[in-house]
């Protein structure tokens, strides 16, 4: 099967296009992995930032509770007696209380 010069004029430019497409297909998995790795890094940084923000807000809430009894002018209200409530763990609705160790 021989190619005529006219057919070669069409076939040769197509080979460069096909080469570019094939090159893109070969490198796509590596690029996808790089993008996923970048996304994982961003998510990790966001989660780390969120946890530190939660810690900071919890600390400020504790400071507010501790300093909440003091009013401006140096007058402090007498502390109110706190009710001592016994906190009971909720019992599981269907788990038992005994362990059967018979073998």
KAQUIUR-V974815 format. One record per run of one state. SS is the DSSP state (a for helix, b for strand, c for the rest). FROM is the first residue (numbers start at 1). LEN is the number of residues. If there is no record, write none. Layout:
SS/FROM/LEN, SS/FROM/LEN
//
This chain:
c/1/4, a/5/63, c/68/2, b/70/1, c/71/5, b/76/1, c/77/27
//
